Amino acid sequence: MSSEQDLPLVTPYTEFGGEAAIQNLVHRFYTLMDTLPEAWELRQMHPADLAGSEQKLFMYLSGWLGGPPLFEQAFGHPRLRARHMPFAIDSQARDQWLMCMDLALKECIPAGPLRDKIQEAIVGLADHMRNRPDPA
């Protein structure tokens, strides 16, 4: 007879599909950011080669969604706001980031409670990253 301890832990990470699904999401996000004219200003904040950025976002989302804390294991506490302070993130940059992430989420996660939950949390996270006032 099994106990609750024997049941697999259900997290957004496992519901979403684990490592491969998150890698797919992150790759799609950066492809959109790299190709959409509407994300040009956001793209300019990133290095020419997006591989390192893609890897770090994958590692962060892994732990953030309840999977292995890859980012923390490699770099320590994320301190996202502090790490992003060198970049001028205003509402326009936030909105461009959210546009790319929203499109990627819609392509990679079927409509339903999981996608809604992740989108809601992502909006709060992106809003928290703003570190510059909007231009007058």
CORZI-V996875 format. One line per field, one symbol per residue. psi: psi as a letter, one per 20 degrees, with the letter a starting at -180 (. if undefined). A space follows every 10 residues. Layout:
psi->???
This chain:
psi->pqrhhiqqpp rhghhhjbgg hggggggggh gghhhphijg gghiiqrgoj gggggggggg hghhjjapmg ghhhiaphlg gghihipnoa hggghgghgg ggggghhipq qahggggggg hhggghhhip jqqqq.
